[in-house]
Amino acid sequence: MSEKLSFVHPTANSPWGTYLQQVDRVIPYLGDLARWAETLKRPKRALIVDVPIEMDDGRIAHFEGYRVQHNMSRGPGKGGVRFHPDVTLEEVMALSAWMTVKTAAVNLPYGGAKGGIRVDPKKLSQKELEKITRRYTSEIGIIIGPHTDIPAPDVNTNGQIMAWMMDTYSMNVGGTATGVVTGKPLHLGGSLGRVKATGRGVFVTGREAARRLGLDLRGARIAVQGFGNVGSVAAELFVEAGAKVVAVQDHTGTIVNADGLDLSKLIPMSRTPAGAVGYEGGDKIPNEQFWDVPCDILIPAALEGQITAERARRTSARLVLEGANGPTVPEADDILAERGVLVVPDVICNAGGVTVSYFEWVQDFSSFFWDEDEINVRLDRIMMNALHQIWDTADRHKITLRTATYAVACERILMARQERGLYP
Ligand code: NAD
C-alpha cells in the first residue's frame, strides 16, 4: 500500500491502480448507475492475518495472509487463494475486484473475493505447507463459508490445498462443509473438468476471437508465458486444434522452437524442479526476448503487469488472450488497441475456472454430480453467450472488449447494488 493505508490511493504501477483505471474507463457507459460507481473502487472488507507455524527445524515462522471481499452485491464472495512471496494486500484487493467483474461478466450468482499468503511454497516441506494452509484457513474462517465466501485454487495452490482448507473449516464448524471451497479433489466433492476449466475457457474464447479475426488456428504460432494450470492446458487445446506453441516462459526461463515445442515432453518436464528449461527440444533464450518471438497469439498466463507499454509495442501477435489476471497495464492496452491487436481481457478470457467452480458448488449442494461432457458443454455455452454479449456491446459503443466486459459486468453489479439499496 502507499504510505497511508487507503483503498483509493494505489501505489504507482500496482494491480489495484490498474483496476481503478479500468473502472474509470467504464463510467461513461454506465448511465444513471454511474452514481453508484464509487462502490466498485472500495473493497467491502479486507482481512490481514498472522499465520504462525512451527517449521520442521523447530523455528517459529510468521507469514502474512490476506482475504479480501471486494463486492457481494450479487452473491457470496468467490475467488482463489495465492501462495507467492510477492503477494501484498494491494494485489489481493485487485484480484478480488477482478473476480467481482468476472463473475458478473459471465452472470454467475457471486461477488468477488481473493486471498493469499506471502510465502514461497517451494521452500516449504509438505508438512509445513499443510500447517500454513490450515492455520490460514482457521484465521480467515471468521469470514469464509459456503454461503458467504468460497475460496478456490490460484497460483501455487491446488486440489490438495483445497482439501486441507475444506477439512480445517469443517473441523472448526463441526460437520463436512464441502461447499466452502472449490477446486477440490474428485472424491471430496470436486467436479470433473475443474482442473482444465480455466485453460479450456481461454481456448474457447480464443477460438471464437480467432474466427472473428479470420485467423486460422491451423499453423497459428502461439507464445505462452506461465506454463502452469492455465497456460499448459490452453496450449494443449490450441495444439489439438492445429496450432503450434513456439515459445514458453515459466519461472525457470524461456524456451523457443519455431517448428513447435513438443508438449507431451514439455508439460511433464515443466512439473519437475528443472521447469520448462529442462526440456531439450528447444533453444533457451533470455527472458526479455520472449516478447520478440514471432507469433500470432500471445497468452500471458503467469502474473500481473507483464505486458508493459514497451512490450506491447514489440509483440507481433494479432491476438492476446489474457489467461492471467491483470497481465496488461492500461497504457499497454491503449498501444495494443492502436496497433490493431485484439485483446480478450482476463475478466472473460479466464472465467472458465470460476464457471466450473460454480458447477462444483451447485453439485456439492445437490449432492448430484454431472459427467464431464455435460460440464464442458455447459461451460462452452456460458462462455460463448457471455462473449457474444460483450462483443455486441463493444461493437455498439466502438470500445475495446475490456471496456465492454466492464460495461456489461458493472451494470449488473450496480443494478444489484441499487435494487438492494444502502443498509441501514
Ligand atoms: P500455476 O501456479 O499453476 O502456474 C503459474 C505459472 O507461472 C508457472 O508455470 C510458473 O512457473 C509461472 N511463473 C511464475 N512466475 C513467473 C515469472 N516471473 N515469469 C514467468 N513465468 C512465471 O498458476 P495458474 O493457476 O496457472 O495461474 C496463472 C494465472 O492465471 C494467474 O494470474 C492466476 O490468477 C490466473 N488464473 C488462474 C485460474 C485457475 O483456475 N487456476 C483461474 C483464473 C485465472
Residues whose N, C-alpha, C, O or C-beta is under 5 A from the ligand:
A	BS01	NAD	P153 D154 V155 N156 T198 G226 F227 G228 N229 V230 G231 Q249 D250 H251 A301 A302 L303 G323 A324 N325 N350 G353
